[in-house]
Amino acid sequence: MSYPFLNEVRVIESSAFIAAPLAGLTLSQFGADVIRIDMIGGGIDYARMPLAPSGRSLYWTGLNKEKRSIAIDIRQPRGRELVQQLVTAPGNDGGILLTNVGVPWLSHATLAAQRDDLISCTIQGNFDGSTAVDYTVNCATGYPFVQGKREHPASHAHPTPVNSTFPAWDACCAYQAALAVTCAVMARRATGAGSELKIALSDVAFSMLSHLGIMTEAEVLGREREPIGNFIYGAFGRDFVTRDGKRLMIAGISAGQWKALVEACELAGPIAELSARLDKDLNKESHRYEAREAIAVLIERWFAARSYNEIEQRFNASRVCWGPYRGVCELLRDDNRVGANNPLYQRVSTEGVGEHWAAGTPVRAEGVARSEVRPAALLGQHTDEVLSSVLGLDSAAVGKLHDAGIVAGPKSDPTVLHR
């Protein structure tokens, strides 16, 4: 489901993996016409896990819905020339490239020679052009050590790191890229000038360390964050297990959240005693953080004596900030924030996958109608349409490109070939 805010914007996307495709998806969900340049038969991530029984990638189809697809053999000079022509095609809506493919024939200088108001956005690993992915960037942020636990409390060695399975820096980079492209489009409309944009994944990650004060903490205070496992840094929060084995996450960050938690758990007396014994004002976030282990002992006892249903009722009645741990199958089955109750989601039928829930943009624009979610296209599903509408090629010219193996339609998609 998308909004019409970028309806007069056409983006050519040549990409793989997460950051660039997610940036393209974000732009398309705000109305841009995003056209993927796909390899005939699929690129390096077209068969990435998880896979449907048909062999089609659920990962790829999730990131590449809401886009058109043209399949081109970019190993051939004429194929590369076609891509360049698509990027630099005339018109106020075009002249925009989104890529993480650093090849000379897609460089800004090469393309700007054909269209001087070109907007290009290139996603890189590191700012110097060297290779990096989310997982090789995250390991340098310090977060894996903070998420871990020190095996020996007296040790000064780094704790065993715990990697995140969520590609957070890819996601942050994608949204930065989508915003950057949108801003460049606005600037071009005002001034007529193009933009060469480069975004390094590591810059996104390390700039966030700066924004959140973590880098300044290390520089000014000369210290590393201590490993805290599942505790929330700087206040109070952690996971706890109910009598019947269910696990919940609770947060007592603000004064209101802390008050609600103490009241719901009937811990006003024990918390007051703990505050006096430790000489801490537990109404202060920092003091709660310093006393987190002792507070957790009190809450663990309270949880161990009660069932999930009882705690759920108490917490909801007291407006405690909490949430249950769930697998994704449980999420789909039990959580009313996902599925038919939330207009974010829509049932779609994706070729090679079947019918399933698909999310539109999470932004809710009051009074603006959303269009329906378009499932991921087959490779080359829009080849003829794009060559005709963007480049103005007639059917004879398009046919010659097919005959030469330079372009292909959806019948070349492995999903179709392996039926």
C-alpha positions, 0 to 999 in steps of 0.5 A: 500500500503506497501513497501518491507523494512521489508519483512523478518520480521514476527511479532505476534501481540496480541492486542486491541484498538489503539496503538498496532494495529496501530504499527502493521499496521505501520510495515506491511505497511513497509513490515513486515508479521504481524499475529494477534492473534484473539479471536474466535468470536472477542476480546473486540474491535472487535465490536467497533463503528462506525459500518457498516450496517452488524455490522462489525467495521469500526474502527477495519477494519481500524486498522487491514488491511494489516495483517493476522489473526489466531483465537485461543481460548486463554482461553485453555492451548493448545491455549496459547501454540500455541501462544507461539509457533508462537512467538518463532518459529525458523527462522531469520524472527520470534521471535517478539511479539507486544502486549498490553496484560500484561499476564504472559504466554506472558511475555518476560521471559516466551517466552525468555526461549523458544527463547533467541533472542526474541524481545518483545514490550509491550505497557502499560498504565503507566510505573508502569504497572497500567492502563491508556488509551489515554483519562486518560493520556491526561487530565494530560498533561495540554493541555485540559486547554490550549484548553479551555477558562477561564470563568472569565478573572480575575479568577486564577482557571483552565479554563473549560477543552476541551478534544481532540477527537483525540487519539494523544498519542495512535498515537505517541505511535504506531509509537514509538513502530514500530520504536523500534521494527525495531531498535531491529530487526536491533540490533539482526541482528548485535549482535544476541541478543534479546530485551525486549521493554516496552512503557508506553502511559503516558511516550510517552505523558509526554516525548513530554511535555519535548521535546516541552519545556512545562514541562521545562516552568512549572519547570523553569518559574513556570507558566502554559500555559494560555487558548488560545482557537483556537489561535496558541501558540507563533505566530499568527493564529486562525479560522475566519468566512467568510461573507457566513458562512464558517470557515477557519484556518489561520497561520502566524507563519513564517515571510513569512506567516505573510507577505503574510497574511497581504498583502492578507488582505490589512492590512499593514496600520492598522497593522502598526498603531496597532504596533505603538499603542501597541509598538510591533514589529509585525514582531516578532512571540512573539509580534504577539502572545501578540497582537493576540486579537487585530490582530484578530479584524482586520482580523475578520472585513476583513473576514466578508466583503468577501465570501469564494470564494473571500478569497480562490482566494486571499489567494491562489494568495498570498500563505497564509497558510490557510485551510478550516474547513470541515466535513469528508464527505466534505473532501471526496467530495471536497478535492483533497488531499484525494482519486483518486488524491493521490497515498496514497489511493486505493479502496478496498473491505472489507468483511462486509463493502463494497468498500471504500477508504483505505490509505497505508503508508503516506511515499513516497519512490521515485523509490520503488513500493508500493504493493496493500492495503490488506483489513482487514481479517476475524477472522481466515482467515489465521488460517490454512495457518499460522499453516502450514507455521509457525509451520509446522503442517499438515492438520490432526493436524490442523483438530484436533485443529479445532475439539477441538475448539482451533482454528477456520477459517473465518466461525466463524467470526460474519460477516459471521455468521450473514449474 
